[in-house]
């Protein structure tokens, strides 16, 4: 019996080995299949949300005629102080100048922020290389302040009357004074004066706005606007002798032509809400002045900055 089992043992061992090998291969194959099996991801794609640009809100305007005292009283009671202040600014008018027979431009929506009514664009790439710039449009009697091409503030002006117009051109902020006596009339006190034509004595300052160009070449502003420019713009930098300009102040760019023969241009907004926007010709003029600015070494603290601009343009 033992002899018989001994003879059969190699065969039995061989059979057992084969069974174990087959079983092992089967498990290995199963494990391999599990490892290689790929399960689909629940979210295998990136969802890009569509950016919906809000439509441009266009403010509409109408003209309100003040033909009698009753309508003037109605105007004063219909609007709050801040609303009247905005309406007067849009009409380039001081409250004390309100008279019978006037036509006032009234927007259909009254915001607290006057920049929402700006005829100047929020971004002006023509000026993106200029740290600060003061634009004065004679055509629409308005100023705009830009910092590297972005609108900071705008407001109404009264530039020179037809016989003494404000000179157009690229000027620079020179000196300033909180109170200056006029060279035209010593009885005139000019608050928050900022000169941009030294020898001609031309600058911006606070003075009454009548709703049209009326100054002796200077540019009249509301008090709050003259204060803002006084603090915001830069003066010239002089050498030790005080006789030579080493660095220019903030550019004051005066451009455009006022039409003295037709009704005031802002009243056109009642028919065309974009009629006071910059024209193609005005943009070309600003491009020219911008290039002049970049060519003047007195506008740069770092000469490399000027060189980089000239090379790229």
C-alpha positions as CSV (number, residue, x, y, z in Angstrom):
1,X,0.0,0.0,0.0
2,X,2.8,2.4,0.9
3,X,4.8,1.4,-2.1
4,X,1.8,2.1,-4.4
5,X,1.2,5.5,-2.9
6,X,4.9,6.3,-3.2
7,X,4.7,5.5,-6.9
8,X,1.7,7.6,-7.4
9,X,3.0,10.6,-5.4
10,X,4.8,12.4,-8.2
11,X,1.7,12.2,-10.4
12,X,-0.5,13.6,-7.6
13,X,1.9,16.4,-6.9
14,X,2.0,17.3,-10.6
15,X,-1.8,17.5,-10.7
16,X,-2.0,19.6,-7.6
17,X,0.7,22.0,-9.0
18,X,-1.2,22.4,-12.2
19,X,-4.4,23.2,-10.3
20,X,-2.7,25.8,-8.2
21,X,-1.1,27.4,-11.3
22,X,-4.4,27.6,-13.1
23,X,-6.1,29.0,-10.1
24,X,-3.4,31.6,-9.6
25,X,-3.5,32.6,-13.3
26,X,-7.3,32.9,-13.1
27,X,-7.0,35.3,-10.1
28,X,-4.2,37.2,-11.7
29,X,-6.2,37.7,-14.8
30,X,-9.2,38.8,-12.8
31,X,-7.1,41.3,-10.8
32,X,-5.6,42.6,-14.0
33,X,-9.0,43.1,-15.5
34,X,-10.1,45.1,-12.4
35,X,-7.0,47.3,-12.6
36,X,-7.4,48.1,-16.2
37,X,-11.1,48.7,-16.2
38,X,-11.8,52.4,-16.7
39,X,-14.8,53.9,-15.2
40,X,-16.3,57.0,-16.8
41,X,-16.0,60.2,-14.9
42,X,-19.2,61.8,-13.8
43,X,-18.1,65.2,-15.1
44,X,-15.3,64.8,-17.6
45,X,-15.7,68.3,-19.3
46,X,-15.1,71.9,-18.3
47,X,-18.2,74.0,-18.5
48,X,-17.5,77.5,-19.7
49,X,-20.1,80.0,-18.6
50,X,-21.3,82.4,-21.2
51,X,-20.4,85.9,-20.3
52,X,-23.4,88.0,-20.9
53,X,-22.5,91.7,-21.5
54,X,-25.0,94.1,-20.0
55,X,-26.5,96.3,-22.6
56,X,-25.4,99.9,-22.7
57,X,-27.8,102.1,-20.7
58,X,-28.6,105.1,-22.8
59,X,-29.9,108.1,-20.9
60,X,-32.6,110.1,-22.7
61,X,-33.1,113.8,-22.4
62,X,-35.8,116.3,-22.9
63,X,-36.0,120.1,-22.8
64,X,-38.0,121.8,-20.1
65,X,-39.0,125.4,-20.9
66,X,-39.3,127.9,-18.0
67,X,-41.7,130.5,-19.5
68,X,-43.1,131.9,-16.3
69,X,-42.5,132.2,-12.5
70,X,-44.8,129.3,-11.8
71,X,-42.7,126.9,-13.8
72,X,-39.5,128.1,-12.1
73,X,-41.1,127.5,-8.7
74,X,-42.3,124.1,-9.9
75,X,-38.7,123.3,-11.0
76,X,-37.4,124.2,-7.6
77,X,-40.0,122.0,-5.7
78,X,-40.0,119.1,-8.2
79,X,-36.4,118.2,-7.7
80,X,-34.2,117.8,-4.6
81,X,-31.1,120.0,-4.0
82,X,-28.8,117.3,-5.4
83,X,-31.0,116.7,-8.4
84,X,-31.1,120.4,-9.2
85,X,-27.3,120.6,-8.8
86,X,-26.9,117.8,-11.4
87,X,-29.3,119.5,-13.8
88,X,-27.5,122.8,-13.5
89,X,-24.2,121.1,-14.2
90,X,-25.5,119.4,-17.3
91,X,-26.7,122.9,-18.5
92,X,-23.3,124.5,-17.7
93,X,-25.2,126.9,-15.4
94,X,-24.9,128.3,-11.9
95,X,-28.2,128.3,-9.9
96,X,-28.1,132.1,-9.6
97,X,-28.2,132.4,-13.4
98,X,-31.6,130.7,-13.8
99,X,-33.9,133.0,-15.7
100,X,-37.3,133.1,-17.3
101,X,-37.4,131.8,-20.9
102,X,-34.6,129.4,-20.4
103,X,-34.7,125.8,-21.8
104,X,-33.2,123.3,-19.4
105,X,-31.9,119.9,-20.4
106,X,-33.4,117.3,-18.1
107,X,-32.3,113.6,-18.1
108,X,-34.9,110.9,-17.8
109,X,-33.0,109.3,-14.9
110,X,-31.3,111.2,-12.1
111,X,-28.1,109.5,-10.7
112,X,-25.9,110.8,-7.9
113,X,-22.8,110.2,-10.0
114,X,-22.3,112.9,-12.7
115,X,-19.8,110.6,-14.5
116,X,-22.8,108.6,-15.7
117,X,-23.7,111.5,-17.9
118,X,-20.1,112.0,-19.2
119,X,-19.8,112.9,-22.9
120,X,-16.2,111.7,-22.6
121,X,-15.5,107.9,-22.7
122,X,-14.7,105.9,-19.6
123,X,-11.5,104.7,-21.3
124,X,-9.4,106.7,-23.8
125,X,-6.5,104.6,-25.0
126,X,-5.0,107.7,-26.7
127,X,-4.0,108.8,-23.2
128,X,-3.0,105.4,-21.6
129,X,0.7,106.4,-21.6
130,X,0.1,109.7,-19.9
131,X,-0.1,109.5,-16.0
132,X,-2.5,112.5,-15.8
133,X,-4.2,114.7,-18.3
134,X,-6.8,117.5,-18.2
135,X,-8.9,117.7,-21.3
136,X,-10.9,120.9,-22.0
137,X,-13.4,120.6,-24.9
138,X,-14.5,124.0,-26.1
139,X,-17.1,122.5,-28.4
140,X,-19.2,121.0,-25.6
141,X,-17.9,123.3,-22.8
142,X,-16.7,120.4,-20.6
143,X,-13.5,119.2,-18.9
144,X,-12.4,115.6,-18.3
145,X,-9.6,114.3,-16.0
146,X,-7.8,111.1,-17.1
147,X,-5.3,108.9,-15.3
148,X,-3.5,106.6,-17.7
149,X,-6.5,106.7,-20.0
150,X,-9.2,106.1,-17.4
151,X,-11.8,108.8,-16.7
152,X,-11.5,110.2,-13.2
153,X,-14.0,113.1,-13.3
154,X,-15.7,115.4,-15.7
155,X,-17.7,118.6,-15.4
156,X,-19.0,121.8,-17.0
157,X,-16.8,124.8,-18.0
158,X,-17.2,128.3,-19.4
159,X,-14.2,129.0,-21.7
160,X,-13.3,132.2,-23.5
161,X,-15.9,134.2,-25.2
162,X,-15.8,134.8,-29.0
163,X,-13.7,138.0,-28.7
164,X,-11.2,136.5,-26.2
165,X,-11.2,132.7,-26.9
166,X,-9.2,130.2,-24.9
167,X,-6.2,129.2,-27.0
168,X,-6.3,125.6,-28.2
169,X,-3.2,123.4,-27.8
170,X,-1.1,121.2,-25.5
171,X,-0.3,123.2,-22.4
172,X,1.1,122.3,-19.0
173,X,0.1,123.0,-15.5
174,X,2.5,125.7,-14.2
175,X,1.7,127.3,-10.8
176,X,-1.4,127.5,-8.7
177,X,-2.9,129.8,-6.1
178,X,-5.9,129.4,-3.8
179,X,-6.7,133.0,-4.4
180,X,-5.5,135.1,-7.3
181,X,-6.4,138.6,-8.4
182,X,-7.4,138.9,-12.0
183,X,-5.0,140.7,-14.4
184,X,-8.0,141.9,-16.4
185,X,-9.8,143.5,-13.4
186,X,-8.3,143.8,-9.9
187,X,-11.8,143.5,-8.4
188,X,-12.1,140.0,-9.7
189,X,-10.9,137.3,-7.2
190,X,-10.2,133.9,-8.8
191,X,-10.4,131.1,-6.3
192,X,-8.4,127.9,-6.8
193,X,-6.5,129.2,-9.8
194,X,-4.3,126.8,-11.8
195,X,-2.3,128.4,-14.6
196,X,-1.4,126.6,-17.8
197,X,-0.2,129.5,-20.0
198,X,2.3,131.4,-18.0
199,X,3.0,134.6,-20.0
200,X,-0.6,134.9,-21.2
201,X,-2.0,134.5,-17.7
202,X,-4.5,131.8,-18.8
203,X,-5.7,129.0,-16.4
204,X,-8.7,127.3,-14.8
205,X,-10.4,128.7,-11.7
206,X,-13.8,128.9,-10.0
207,X,-16.2,131.5,-11.3
208,X,-19.9,131.8,-12.2
209,X,-21.1,129.6,-15.1
210,X,-23.6,131.4,-17.3
211,X,-24.4,128.5,-19.7
212,X,-22.1,129.6,-22.5
213,X,-18.5,130.7,-23.1
214,X,-18.0,134.0,-21.3
215,X,-14.5,134.4,-19.9
216,X,-11.5,136.5,-20.9
217,X,-9.6,133.4,-22.2
218,X,-9.5,131.6,-18.8
219,X,-11.6,128.5,-18.2
220,X,-14.3,128.9,-15.5
221,X,-15.2,125.9,-13.2
222,X,-17.6,125.1,-10.4
223,X,-16.1,125.5,-7.0
224,X,-16.0,121.7,-6.3
225,X,-14.3,121.1,-9.7
226,X,-11.7,123.8,-9.3
227,X,-10.8,122.5,-5.8
228,X,-10.5,119.0,-7.2
229,X,-8.2,120.0,-10.1
230,X,-6.2,122.2,-7.7
231,X,-5.4,119.2,-5.5
232,X,-5.2,116.6,-8.3
233,X,-3.0,118.1,-11.1
234,X,0.8,118.7,-10.8
235,X,2.7,121.9,-11.1
236,X,5.9,122.5,-13.0
237,X,9.2,121.7,-11.3
238,X,11.8,124.6,-11.6
239,X,15.6,124.6,-11.1
240,X,17.2,126.3,-8.1
241,X,17.1,129.7,-9.8
242,X,13.3,129.4,-10.3
243,X,13.8,130.5,-13.9
244,X,14.1,127.2,-15.8
245,X,11.5,124.4,-16.1
246,X,13.1,121.1,-15.3
247,X,9.9,119.1,-15.5
248,X,6.5,119.9,-16.9
249,X,3.3,119.8,-14.9
250,X,0.2,117.9,-15.8
251,X,-0.8,118.5,-19.5
252,X,-3.9,120.7,-20.0
253,X,-5.2,119.9,-23.5
254,X,-7.6,122.5,-25.0
255,X,-9.3,121.4,-28.2
256,X,-12.4,121.8,-30.3
257,X,-14.4,124.8,-31.6
258,X,-17.5,126.2,-30.0
259,X,-20.3,127.1,-32.4
260,X,-21.4,130.6,-31.4
261,X,-24.1,130.8,-34.0
262,X,-26.3,127.9,-33.0
263,X,-28.1,126.8,-29.8
264,X,-25.9,125.3,-27.1
265,X,-24.6,121.9,-28.1
266,X,-25.9,120.0,-25.0
267,X,-29.5,120.7,-26.0
268,X,-28.9,118.4,-29.0
269,X,-28.9,115.5,-26.6
270,X,-32.7,115.7,-26.7
271,X,-32.5,114.4,-30.3
272,X,-29.3,112.5,-30.2
273,X,-28.0,111.1,-26.9
274,X,-24.4,110.7,-28.4
275,X,-24.2,114.1,-30.1
276,X,-21.7,115.4,-27.6
277,X,-19.3,112.5,-27.8
278,X,-15.8,112.9,-29.2
279,X,-15.7,113.3,-32.9
280,X,-13.3,111.5,-35.2
281,X,-11.5,114.8,-35.8
282,X,-11.2,115.5,-32.1
283,X,-9.7,112.1,-31.5
284,X,-7.1,112.7,-34.2
285,X,-6.3,116.0,-32.5
286,X,-5.8,114.2,-29.2
287,X,-3.6,111.6,-30.8
288,X,-1.4,114.4,-32.2
289,X,-1.1,116.1,-28.8
290,X,-0.4,112.8,-27.1
291,X,2.5,112.2,-29.5
292,X,3.8,115.7,-28.8
293,X,3.7,115.0,-25.1
294,X,5.7,111.8,-25.5
295,X,8.4,113.5,-27.5
296,X,9.1,116.1,-24.7
297,X,11.8,114.8,-22.4
298,X,10.6,117.2,-19.6
299,X,7.5,114.9,-19.3
300,X,9.6,112.0,-18.1
301,X,11.5,111.3,-14.9
302,X,13.0,108.2,-16.4
303,X,14.5,108.7,-19.9
304,X,14.1,105.0,-20.6
305,X,10.3,105.3,-20.4
306,X,10.3,107.9,-23.1
307,X,12.7,105.9,-25.3
308,X,10.6,102.7,-25.0
309,X,7.5,104.7,-26.1
310,X,9.2,106.2,-29.1
311,X,10.6,102.9,-30.2
312,X,7.2,101.2,-29.9
313,X,5.5,104.0,-31.8
